[in-house]
Amino acid sequence: MQQLAAKTVLVTSADQYMGPPIADLFEEHGASITRDTGAAYDADAVIRLFADGVPDIMVANLAEPPLPAPVDAITDSQWQQLFDSLVHPLMRLVRAVAGPMKERGHGKVIAVTSAAPLRGIPHASAYCAARGAQNSFIRAAGLELAKANIQVNAIAQNYVRNNTYYPDDLLDRETFKAHLQQLVPTKAVAEARETAELALYLAGPHSTHMVGQIIPFAGGWSTTTG
């Protein structure tokens, strides 16, 4: 069954992070996909992509690798870069679609964020702060927009194979394999299609009661303390 037949979908940063697997799977399920690879998101740029103003579904997929630094060595430029790449574009994207989706009476937004702030990563506090800001924004926006029949949720992932954070050359390293054994309860890195399948559920017609949720998808890493 094609769950997204006749639906229009915007996937941002479609060449990075979870953009390719999500766009491919959604296309398999009948969606008309706009794969945007731009970085400067504003209302006009989003609306111009669609004849009717906004897509039925927006996948806000934004990526910026962590900039490792101890707290006392974080520079203003590192901090600003993470917020400019992850937080400000997310707000602008949701702001751009929220009004037209409310007028239309339906819509879905799926943000692909990170589990990093759910547990914390030493020497990556700036990255955790930016991803945490994303998660907080999605939680509040999701609750606000639920009454307009717009479902807004986030997939907060870690340890998922992708071309931005977990490329094959990293996964093949013995040191990384030992890290998995120690810190990740599943002792594995998930395939990208698993995230795409979760996004498909959130985008589909049978997901109308889940709003403002930050869904951990990290093999149990975000719920352990060791």
Secondary structure by P-SEA (a helix, b strand, c coil): ccccccbbbbbccccccaaaaaaaaaaaacccccccccccccaaaaaaaccccccccccbbbbbcccccccccccaaaaaaaaaaccaaaaaaaaacaaaaaaaccbbbbbbcccccccccccaaaaaaaaaaaaaaaaaaaaaaccccbbbbbbccccccccccccccccccaaaaaaaaccccccccccaaaaaaaaaaaaccccccccccccccccccccccc
